[in-house]
């Protein structure tokens, strides 16, 4: 390829040998780093450019490019007495450290450098070898590049100086423009078949060097966040359609996009080709006849996401994002034109395109792998909908603040809603695959939750639930799914009420279940140990509680500890975790109002049940020590132990800071200083205590919030009868003090805590009497003095949890995060909401801190 710069006469010469940097609209001076200057100077020297001046200015308008800093470099130079101007584009890696930590920016740049410097060069070589009359050359001329970390730069031809210009991205693309691009994609893809046929080793090299692309590495938080954010908005846009089957199919896809996407990416594709992937309208430039205005050619930009993939990905991404519904009525025509161009281009290489990619195979590729393109198409439609709206500009190093700068909401979503809804409906109408849900043994009816999300089980979850029903002898049935909780009742899982109507010998029956599922939000799973917590809860229900039942039966316990839902089945697969439980609300259990402090009778009932829960650990340790050690091994790595999860530290610190503010009004400065020191060192204090093994450690509930208790009352008198304890995902072996402090200091108010000593004595009394039923002496196993010591030493572990619960209880008439919503965790972390009215929180948390100190408990 010639390195002679594009030359143009210029009568307005800039001063020789200096850089002139123009200020872009965002008021950032454009400056090249020393390494970037050196690579540009080196190229110019090789190209025979001597004395020159260089003018730098923005190479794009805001919104035209999101993947790099695009700089227009105009070089004025002299050769003899002739003055010339050459026009280049410098594409540089963005300097933002935040951005580079959230998406694989540098890897993308290395891929793009490889595409320009190797793949396109090899395409040119083989096209020259076969004397191709109209070669695939619709890419900018590549001149030089720099691959050093943080300075990555590509020097390209500025095709805008050749009168190429952008299509208005806010408008759907018309058929002639679509057809031109589709034909170029056909020739691009055909070249991969040519290379694979004639130079197979080179083809494999291409595949190796375009791996680990943008969407393949879901460990980058921002990729998950942006994808889930846009998919959530697409789901909302689809909520108004009458086709509920399509809505539920798409909702299932949006909730499982990561696993579906990964599965399709990793599946072997015999028709894989070098693909553009980032097929957005801003990445296409067009040239027109200056006289007639006729469309002449296109130039395809931005190859940083290039990978080996099915031809279907480029086709679906481009057509479903760029065209509107009316133009997609000619979709079949576009696909036939693609295949016709593909085959005719291959004929020039002596290949039979109809054998290499039969039209039926192309249709199969579109049906199977088009879903990969639809997701990218949805992301692009979102970008196109930002008309007259400021969008993130990565020239700003601070653009990804508030978790990620691309998580902007549309000021006017009407255009997005229409275009994305039509695209999804057309995708379905063309018979393409949404990873359809398979119904195995009956019908599922899904109601809409209050946040307008249909409730849908994944295929694995359906199989697990159906399998349980089959084992239970349930044959013909229908299942109605609905939300199992009110807003604010549960924050750590998706709770689904499953009502099963079934018939046996002409008799109709109804069974009521709760399906607790891992939340689909990828953002939430990155911020909190959701998956490990679910595995712990499955273990508690399937093993620990079963062993508790066994040993209680062995000793013929008259009133056994069984105040938890009946466990039926579970699913432990990644991202599909689910627990099938008894719906105790169907047995007339109901919640206590979490906005109100709990009265003494309710407190006493729960404290007595905790006494019996803890006593069972002593029994197991005494009679089955090996089993006790197994319990311990399988409940480690719990919620508050793994501070590597950013969300844990963020929420704890947020609530502790609010508690500290509430304490500012007290007169006791010594207490304030003690609590201040605790808030500043909460991580180290808790970690130290968590890692110290108390000899009195027992299976503990930990998540002792009011919302995690249901109560049953006498239907006639209204007397309190029993309780049922929910949510065991944070269970671990811990001091009995943790449950007691967490529960009493969060659920009771100051007046009720005046009977605190009475509650502790009732706890110990119940503990000892329950132990006697097993032939054990509770006074020796846990002397009252030891219990008091445990409260003083380990009570502080329960106190941060108590503060977080008091904060939750203070959200009266206030919307709190709902993990059933895929957007719930945006804006850094969805649980970081501030209270609209903090008066109640301030009072309750201040009194709790003062009482904790008054009881002589340790803040260290």
N, C-alpha and C positions, 0 to 999 in steps of 0.2 A: 504494500500500500504506500502511495506517495506521501511524503511528509511535508510537501510544499504547502505552506499556509494559503488559505483562501485570501486572495489579494483584491484590494479595492483602492482606487485613487481617492486621496483625501487631501483637500486643500487646507484643512484646519488642523495642522499638526500640533500635538501636545509636546511639551518640552522633552528633549531626548533623555533617556535613562532615568526616568523617575516614575514612581507609582502615584497615581491620582485616585483616591478612593472617594466615591460618592456616598452620601448618606442615604440609606434606604428609608422608606416611609416610616419604619419603626424606630428611626434615630439611632441605629447601630452603625458605626463606621465599619466598613468591610476591610479586614486586614488579613493577609496571608501569613501563616507561620513561616519561620525560616526554612524548614524542610519543604514546605509547599512552594515557596519562592524558588528554591533550588531546583525542584523538579520541573517547574515551568521554564526557568532560565535554561536548564539543560536541554529541554526539548527545543526551545527557540534557537539555541546555538546549533543544535544538530540540523535544524531546518534552514540554517543559513541566515538567521535574523541577527543582525549586529546591534547597532545603535537603535534604541527603541524607547518609547514611553508606554506605560501600561495604565489603562483606566479600568477600575473595578466598580461594578454596580450590581444591584440585584438582578439575577437572571430570570426570575419568575415573579408573577404577581402573587399576593397572599392567597393561599388556597390551592395553587397549582401544584405544589410539591410538598410532601410531608416526610420524605425519607432522607433528606440531606440538605445541606446548604448549597444553593445553586448561585454561582457568581458568574456574571458576564464579564469577560476579560477582553477588552478591545486593545490591540497592540498596534501602535503607529510606529513604523520603522522605515529606514531609508536604505536603499541599495544604489550606490552611485549618487546620482542626483534625483532619483525617482523615489517618491514617497508613497507608501502603501499602508493599508490597514488590514489586519487580520482579526477575525472574530472567533473567540473560543468560549466554551463553557467549562468552568471548573466546578466539579461536583465534589464537595468536601463533607467529611463526617461531621455531624453536629458536635459542638464542644460540650454540650450539657452532660455533666457526669450523672445527673439523675436519669436522663433519658437513656444513657448507655447502660445503666444498671437495670433498667426495666425492660428493654427490648434488645435483641442481639444486633445492635447497629453495626459494630465492627465486622461481625461475621457476614452480614448482608453486603457490606462494602467489598469485602474480599471476594464474595461470589460475583458481584458485578464487575470487578476488575478482571476476574477470570473469564467471564462471559465475553467482555470486549476484547481482551488481549489474546485469548486462546480460541474460544468456541467460534466467534464470528470470523476470526482469521482463518480457521480451518474450513469454515463454510465457504469463504472466498476462494480458498485454494482449490477445493474440490469442484466448485462451480467453474473456475477457470480451466481445470483439467478436462471438463466435459463441454467446454465452450458453450455454456448456457447463455442463450440469447438475452433473456431478461432475468438476471440473477436476483436473488433475495438480498437486497442491500438497503432496506428501509430502516436503517439505524444510523445514528450519527457516526461520522468518522472518528475513530479512536486514535489519539496521538501519544499519550503517555499516562503513567499512573504512579502513585506512591502508596505503598502498603504498610508503612510503619504505624504502630499503635497510636491512635488518637489523632493522627495527621493524615489519614487515608484521603487520597485525592485522585480524581480521574480528570484528564484533560481531553475534551471532546470538541468536535466541530459545533459551532453555534448555527444550527439549521434555520433559526429565525432570521438570520441575515440573508438566507436564501429564499426568503418570503414564505416560509412555513409559518403557520399560525394555529392557535388553539381553537377548538370548537367550544362553544359556550356550554360549560359543564352543567349549568342549571336546566338546560333543555334536553329532552330526549333526542337521540341521534337519528337522523333520517336514514332511509333505506340505502341511498347511494354511498354514504359514508360507512354505514355498517358493512355493506357488501365489500367495499374496498379493503377494510381491515380484515374481514373474515378470509378473503382470498390471500392476504399476506400471511395470516396465521397458518393457512393451508400449506403455503410454501415453506414457512419456518418449520413446521412439523415434518414435512416431507424430507427435509434435509437430515433429520435424525434417522429416518429409515435408510437414507443413502449412506450415512456414516456407519450405521450399524451393519449394513450389508457389506460394504467395501472395506471398512476400517474398524472392525469390531473392538480391537484393543483401545482405540481412541474413544469409541463410544462408552466403554466401561470407565475410562478416565474421566470423561464428562460427568458420568453418574456419580463417581466418587467425590468429585470436586464441587458438586452442587448439593451435597447433603447438608444436614443440620441447618436447614433453612428457617426462615422466619416463623412459620406456623408449626414446625416440627417440634420445637423445644418449648413445651408448655411450662417449663420451670420458670420462664420469664413471666413475672406476675402481670405485667401490663398487657401481654397478649391475651391472657385469660380474661382480664378485666374488660378490655375493649370489646372483645368478641361477645362476652356475656351481656355487656351493656347494650350493644346493638341488637343482639338477638332478643333481648327483653323488650326493646322498643318495637321490633318487628312483631313479636307475639301480641303486644297491645294493639298494633295496627290491624291484626287479623281477628281480634276479638269480636268485631262487629259482623263478621260473615255468618251466613246461615248454615254453612257446611260445618257442623260441629265435629264430624269425623276428621276433616282436613285440619281443623283447628287443633284437635288433640294430637294428631300425627305431628304437626309442626311444633307443638308445645313439647312433645316428647323429644323431638330432635333438638330443640333449643336447650332443654334441660340436660341433654346428654351429648352436647356438641363435642366436648373434648374426647370422650371415648369413641364416638362414631367417627370423628375426624381422624383420630389416631389410627383406628382400625383400617380406614380406607387408605390413609397415607402409607401404612406399612404393608398393605396387601400388594403382592407382586402383580405387575401390569405388563403383559407381553407387548402392549402397544404404547409403552412409555416413550415420551419424546421430550426434547428440550422445550420447556413451556415458559411463557412470559409471566403468567400468574397475576401480576399487578396491572390488570387490563382496564384501568380507569380512563375515563375521557381525558383528564389532564395529562395522561401519558401518551397521547396521540397528537401529532401535529399534522396539518394538512396544507397542501399547496394547490393553488388554483390558477387557472389561466388568467393573466392580467387583463385580457380583453373581454373574453366571454364569461369569465367567472366559473368556467367548468372545473370540476374536481379533477386534479391530475395525479396526485400521489400522496402517500402518508409517510410519516417517520415515527417509529415506535421508540419511546424513551423508557427509562427506569427499569433496569433488569436485575435489581438487587434481590428480588424474591424468586428468581429463576430456579427451577428444579426440574428433574425428570418426573413427568406425570402424564396422566392420560390426556389425549387431545381434548377430551370433553371439558377439562377444567377451564382452559382458555375460552372455549366456545360459550360455555354456560356463564362464566363470570362476565364476559363482555356483552353478550346479547341480552342477558337478563338484567343487567345493570344499565346499559346504555340505551336500549330500546324501550319504547312504551308499549302498552298493550296493543294498540292499533298496528304498530309496525311488526310486532311479534306474530301477527296473523300470517306473516310471510316467513315464519320461522323455518318451516320445512324447506322452503325455497332456498333460504340461506344455507342450510345444512347440505342440500344437494349441490349448491354452487361451491361450497367448501370442498366436498368430495371430488367434484369435477376438476377443480383447480389442482387439488392434491394429486390426482391421477395423471393429469396432463403434464404437470411439472416433473413427476417421476419418470414419465416416458422419455424426457430429455436425458435422463441418466441411464436409460436402458432398463428400467424397472417397471414392473406391472403393479401399479397402485391398487388395482382391484383385487389382486391376490394378497398383497401386503396388508392392506386394510380394507377388507370387503365392507360394503355399505352397511350390511347387517351387523358387522362387528362394531362399526362406528356408532350405530344406534344402541348396541349393547353397552358400549363405553359411556355414552351419554346417560343411559338409564342408571348405570351402576355408580359412576364416578362424578356425575354432574352435581351431586350434592356438595362436593368439595368446592365447586365453583359458585354454587348458590350462596354459601356463607360469605364468600368474598364479595359477591354481588350485592348482598345486603349491606356490607360495610361501605361499599362505594355509593350506593343509593343514599345512604346517610350523609356522606360528604356532599353529594350533589344537591341535597336539600338545604344546604347552608347558604341560601341566597340572602344577600344583604345582612349577613351575620358574620361577626368576627370569629374566626376559627383559630386554633392554636398555631403558633408560628415557632418552629424550632430554632429560628435565629435567636429567639429569646432563650437564654439558658434557664430561665425560671419557669418556662412554659409548662412543665409537667407537675407543678405543685397541685395541692389538693388531690393527692394520690396519683393522678395522671392527667395531663392537660387535654388529652383527646376525649376525656369523659364529659364533654360538654353536652348539654341538652339543647334541642332545637327550639328556637324562639317561636317558630311557626312550623308545626309538624304535619300540616295538612298535605303538602306535596309528598313528603316522605311516606305518609300513611297510604296514600293512593298508589304510589308507584311500587312500594314494597308489597302491598297486598295483592296487586295485580301480578307482580312477578311470581309470588308464591303460588297463587291460584293457577297461573299458566304452567308453572313447573309441575304441579300436580296434574293438571289437565293433559299435559303431554305424556303422562304415564311414568314420570321419573320417580326414583326411589327415595322415600323419606325414612328408610329403616322402619317399615311399617310395624306397628304393634301386632303381635299374634295373640289371638284369643284361643285358649285351649279347651276349656270345659265350661262354657257358659257365657253369659253376656255381662259386660261391665257398663254401668251407667255412671257417668261422671257429672256431678253438679259443679256450678261455678262457685268458687270461694268468694268471700266478700271483697277481695282485692281483684276480682274479675279474672282470676287464673283458674282454668279448668284443672281438676285434680286427676292426674294420670299416673299410673304405675309403669315402670319400665318393664320390658319383656321378662327380665330375670325375676323381678319382684312378683309379676303375675304368676310365673311358673312356681315360685316358692309358696305363694299363698294358695294357688290351686292344688299343689301337691299336699299341703296340710289338709285342705278340705277333703280331698280324695281319701287320705288316710283316716279322716274322721267319719267316713261313710257318707259324705255329702255328694250326691250325684247331680241331678239337674238343678241348676241354681241360676240366680241372677244376683249381681253384686252392685250395690249403690255406694258410690264413694262421695264423701263430703268432708268438709273441714272438721277436725275433731276437737278444736280449741277455739276460744275467742282470742282476739288480739291481746297480746301481753301475757297469756297463760303459759306459753312455752316459747323459748327463744333458741333452743339448741337442736331442734329437729323438726321435720315436717310431720305433723300428727294428722292422720287420716282416719276418719270413721268409716268402717266398712260394714254395711248391713247386708247380710246374706239371706235371701229368701230361697228356700229349697223345699222340695217335695219328697216324701217317702210314703209309698203305699197310699197315694191320693190325699195324704195329710200334709198341709203346708205349714212350715215352721220358719222362724226367723232367728238368726244368731247375730250377735253384735260383737264386733272386734275393733280393736285399735291397731292400726299399722303405723309404727314409728319408723320413719325413713330418714336417711342422711340427707341434709339439705343439698340441693343441686348447685347452689351458688359456688362457683369456682373461687371467687374472691374470698368468701367466708372460709373455705377450706384451706386457703393459703395463710389466713390470718390466725386461725384457731385450729387446735388438734382435733378436728371433728371426727376424722376417721378412727384414730386410736380410741377416742372416747366412746364411739359406738361399739367397738370391739369389746371394751371393758363392760359396757352395759349388757351386751349379749352374754358375756361370760357370767356376769352376776345373776342374770335370770336363768340361764341354762345350766349353770354348775353350782354356784354358791347357794342360791335359794333352794335348789333341788336337794343339796346335801343338808341344808337346814331342815327341810321337810323330813328327810330320811332319819336323821338323828332324833328329831322330835317324836317320830312314830316309834322308834326303837325304845324310847323311854316313856311312851304312852302319856305325853304331855296333854293335860286336859284342855288348856287354852293356848294352843301353839301360836308362835309368832308367824302370822301369815297375812299381814296387812300390806300386801302388794298385789298387783294384778296377776292373774293366772297367765303363765307363759305357755305359748303353743308352738311357735316355730320362729326361725330367724334365717337371715341371708347375710353372709359375711363378705360377698364379693365387692371389690373396689367400686366405689361410686354408686352401688346399688344396695348398700346395707339397709336391712329392714328387720324389725322385730314385730311379731304378731302376738298381741296381748288381748286379754279379756277387756271389754269396755265396761268398766265398773260404773260409769254413769248410767248405764242401762239398769243397774241394780240400785238406782236412786241415790248414789253418792253425788255430792256436789261440792263446788269450790267455796272457800271462805273469801269474803271480799278483801282482796289484797291491799286495798287503799286504807283499810282500818286496822289498827292494832288488834292482835288476837286476845280474846278474853282468857281468864284463868282456866276454866274447864277445858277449853280446846288445847291450851298450852300443856296442861297436865296430862291429857290423853296422849299427846305426841311424845312428851318426855318419857312417859312410861313405856311406850313402844320402842323408843330408842334404847331404853334400859334393857329390854328383852333382846333387841337386835344385837347390842354389844355383848350381852351375856352369852349369846350363842357362839361368839368367837372364842371366848374362854373355854366353853364346852368342847369345841372342835380342837382347840390347842391342847386341851387336857387329854382327850380320848383319841384324837386322830391327828397327831402332830405333823405327820407327813402331808396330810391334806391341808392343814393350816399353812404350811410353807408353800404349797402349790397356790393357794389363794393369794399369798403375798406376791409371788412371782408374776401372777397374771393380772395384777391390778397396779403395776408400776407404770411410770411414764404418764401420770395423770395430768389433769387440766392445768393445775398451778405449778407443777414441777418442771415443765418444759418451757422455760422463759424464752427459748429461741423463737417461739411463735410471737410475732410482733403484736398481734391483737391482744394477747393476754396482758402484756406490759402496758400497752396504751390504755386499755380500759381500767386496769387497777390504778394506774397513776392518775387518770382523769378523775375517778371517783374519790381517791384519797385527797387530791387537791381541793375538790369541792367540800369534803369533810373538814379540811383544815380551815377553809374560809368560814365555815359555819362556827368554828371554835374561836374565831377572832374576838368575839364579844365577851368571852368569859374573863373573870377577874383573876383566876388562878393561872398566873403566867408560867409557873413551874410545869403545870399540866400541858399548857400550850407548847412549851419548848420540848417536852417529852414526846408529844404527839407529832410535832414538826420533825423531830429527829427520826421518828418511826416512818413517817411518810417519805422522807428522803432516803431511807435505807430499807424500805419495805422488801425489796428483792433479796437483799443479803440476809435480813432477819428471817424471812420465811424460808429461804433456801437452807439456812443453818438448821432450823428446827425440823424441816422436812427430811433432812438427811440424818438427823439423830433419831435412832430407833428407841422409842419408849417401850419399856417391857409390858406396858398396858395397851399396846396397840390392838385395835379391833377393826373389823369391817365397819366402815363408816359411810354414812349417806352423803355427806359433804354439801350437796346442793339443797340446803334445808329451807328453801323459799316457801312462802305461803302458797304460791301457785302449784307447788309440788305435793300438796295434801288435799285429799278429798275426804269429805265427812258424810256420814249417814245418820239420819235422825229418825226417831220414832214418828210414824206418820200421824199418830193421834195426839201425843203429848208434846212432840217437838223435842224431846230429850235427846241429847247427844248419845249415839250408840257406839260408833266405831270410826276409824280412820283408815285410809289407804294411801300409802306413800309411793310417789311416782319419781321417775327420772333418776336413774342410778348410774348415769354415764360418768360421773366424777368419783365414783366409789373408790376407796383405797383403804389400806390398813393405816389407821391413825389413832391418836389418843382419843378416848371418849369425849374429852374436853372440846374437841373441834365441833362436833355436832351440837353439843349443848350450848356453847357460846354463839355459834352461828345462828342457831334457831332462836334462842331466848332473846339475844340482844337485837335481833332484827325484827322478830314478830311481836314482841311485847313492848308496851310503852313504859314510861318511868313509873307510873302508878302501879302497874302490874308487877314490875320488877322489884317492888318493895317486898314481894313474896318470893324473891329469888332463892333465898336459903331454903325455904319450904319446898320449892321445886327440886332443888338438888337433893334434899333429903328423901323426897318421894322417889326420885330416880334411883337412889342407892337402895332404898327399901325394896322397890320392885326388882331391881337387879339381883339382890340377895335371895328374895323369895323365889324367883324364877330359877336361880342356880340350884336351889335345894331340890327342885323337881328332878334334877339330873344327878343328885347325890353329891353336889359340890358345895363348898363353904364359900359363899360370896364375900363374907367378912375377911377371910384370909386371902382370897384371890385379888380382891380390890378393896382394901381397907378404906374407910371413909377419909382418913387423913391422906392416903395416897390419891384419892379422887380430888381432894382439895388442892393437892400439890400439882396434879395434872392440869387442873383448871388454871392455876397460877402460871405454870410454865408454858403450856401448849395452847391456852385459850387464845393467845394472840394470832394463831394460825386461822382461827375461825372469824377473827374480827374484820379483816379486809372483805371477806365474803359477806359478812353482816352489813357492812357499809354499802357494798354494791347492791344488796337486796333492798335496803332502806331507800336507796336512790330509785330503784325500780318501783317500789311501792308509792313513790311520790309523784308518779306520772298520771295523776288523775286527769281524765278528759284530755289526755295528750297521746298522740300517736307515737307508739314505740316501734323499733325495727321489727320487721316480720321476715324471718329467714325463708319463708315461702316465696318471697319476691326476689327475683334474681338481681334487682337493683339495690337491695337492702343494704349492701355493704360498701356502696360507693361513698365519695367524699371522705376519704381516708379510712373511716371505719364506721359502719352504720350505727353501732352502739354508742358512738360519741355524741349523743344528742344532749343538749342543755335543757334544764328544766324551765318550763314556761313560768312556773311559780315555785320558788324554792323555799318558801316559808316553812312548809311542813317538813321537808327534808332537813332543813337547818335545825329545827327544834328536835326532831327525833334522833338525828345523828349526834347532836351535841349532848343530849341526855344520855345516849348510849355510851359515848366516850367517857363522860363524867362518871357514870355508874361503873364502868369497867375499871376506872382508876380508883373509885371509892371502895370497890370490893378487894382492892389490894392486888389486882392482876398485873402481870408484867408486860410493859411495852417494849422490852428488849427481847 
